[in-house]
Amino acid sequence: MNKSELEKEINEASERIKTRQSEIETEIDRLGEQISKFTNWAWIFVWIGAFVSAFALIYFICTNTEKGFGLNLLGDFMAGTVASVWSLAGLFFIYVAFLGQKQQLLNQQLEIMYSQLEVKYTRLELSGQKAEMAEQNKTLRRQRFENTFFQLLSNHQEIVNGIDLKRVRDGSWTTSAEGRDCFSTFYERAFPKGFRLRKHPIEPTVEKYAEFYKVNQSDLGHYFRHMYHILKFIKKSKELTKEEKYNYSNLLRALLSSYELLFIFYNGLSEAGKPKLKQLLEEFSMLKNMDFELLINIEHKKEYKEIAFASSEERKKLLRTKK
């Protein structure tokens, strides 16, 4: 196959990928909505089964001695009703897992298409246009990076939106805070006013944070692991310059609230965050928009390098000085 034929094939493949990518993204969004809907239905049936089980057990205890309501009848009732309801819930969960696998297959399909196109570009490079095609190949890799990066940002938003706090009100559980609003409540719970007024040094503050994190790890653990994964993904990208990596990190930083930055600050100084996360926070100046009034002690700021809080201009000066 000569150069012109190969270029034509690449152009046709690129157009097919653009069209197919739009279709796949639409399908993934539709599957996401179905996953959310069927997951909710599954949990509804789980709770219905639990309610019916509790009702049957209470009824058995109250009527067993007087009316002879035996264990056999209780077992028959549970098998005929509760088991059916929970079987239906299990069916919904299985279907949700199937939809999740379908989403993954669609993503893999798009990845394979890009990989095939990259192979074609490689062949064209070998045909004599190495410099030009290398640039096009770089653009393709950049597109792949951006597809993954923005998907990671979307996933991060979903993780934040999935955080909620509940409390008992009028005898039932109600949601008191959702999403980013939870972090201000976390702040009050992790560092009560009496603790904040004492202006504790860094060691007891980090210990206080670690105690809170241990209790709330189900909400915060996934959050911090995913954020670290995004920063690590940016850092390891070979397609980007240092300045471009910093610009992409700005997109992540723009999503963070003041209270989130406060928890990120102390997580970076914790036993789990100090070996890896702290370095990335400094490298990408992730704390530059931080509200220092939220710190338990302003002296804690000294635990990070100055570049962690630097604006774009300050960052350039610090990097020049470092050189």
Summary of the structure (lengths in Angstrom):
residues: 323
radius of gyration: 27.2
end to end distance: 49.4
largest distance: 94.1
contacts: 882
relative contact order: 0.06
helix: 79%
strand: 4%
